[in-house]
Amino acid sequence: MVAERDEAATSKHTVAAVVLNWRDASNTTECLASLAQDAELNRIVIVDNESDGTLRQALSTPGTPEHVLLERAENGGFSAGVNVGLRHALEAGVDFVLVINNDARLSPGAVSTMLAEFERDATVGIVGPAIVNEDGSPQALGPRISFPLRIDETAGSAHPDFVTWACVLVSRQLLEAVGLLDETFFMYWEDVEFGYRTRAAGFRLAVAPRATVAHAVSSSHSIAGDRVQLYSAYGLGRIAARHRPFLVASGIRAVLRVGKRLAARRVRFAMDIWLAYRDGLRETEQPAFERVTKESWPR
């Protein structure tokens, strides 16, 4: 079902939503139903990473809200998948793109509340909501970064260092100025890297604390298991390779991670984390841990 939604949206701006799916048709169909209730959204784009037809079948039932489904044969990671949706939205001519995880749910009026931040300050390029856990406790709001790359997700900063892409509203103007997400980050740290580019280009990041989004623990993370720690270490090296001001801090952070695993007597896993960080720093296209079978992890 393709989709230009009713132009009777309350905003003068056009807004598309982008949702990334990976082996989780149930959450994605629920997310679509939730987004369809928001009159601010003119288009809903779903990107299916490593598509096997399961999601297409789930979305083909009568009564499914209008949407665009973009299927990808490979799983190139979070950034690559989201970028497919961003490109589609930009080609469709929208002014803003809401990127939201399939396991996140918007509160009523959240999009219009985030849009108001752009009206309030013309230098704002991206806005994050208040992200809460399913029990209502805070998960992310105005994150700040301190040395050595320690992240306080709930710092509450009005103009944070980055916003988590579990849910963001980003302007066309910013995407055209700084580009899309860096696809060399499979998962983790792509949001920090994008925040760095945003600030370097003279744009501001903002939060809309009255816009709330409930976000469950990612099902893709539970499927991937300990491999997510290796992707995180790889991304930590990548961000230092991309932006040298992060080099010393990232090295210290990597050493601390290795030390924690050594203290837990996971010696081989500690080595794997260090090798993943090293591969990221060297900008190795395929890190060492991806050159072995998934069944051999964790070690």
ABEGO torsion letter per residue (X at the ends): XBBBBBAABABABBBBBBBBBBGBAAAAAAAAAAAAABAABABBBBBBBGBAGAAAAAAABBGBBBBBBBBBABBAEAAAAAAAAAAAAAAAGBABBBBBBAABBBBBGAAAAAAAAAAABAABABBBBBBBBAAGBBABBGBBBBOBGBBBAAAGBABBABBBAABBBBBAAAAAAAEBBBAABABEGAAAAAAAAAAAAGBBBBBBAABBBBBBBBAAAAAAEAAAAAAAAAAAAAAAAABAAAAAAAAAAAAAAAAAAAAAGBAAAAAAAAAAAAAAAAGBABBAAAABBAAAOBX
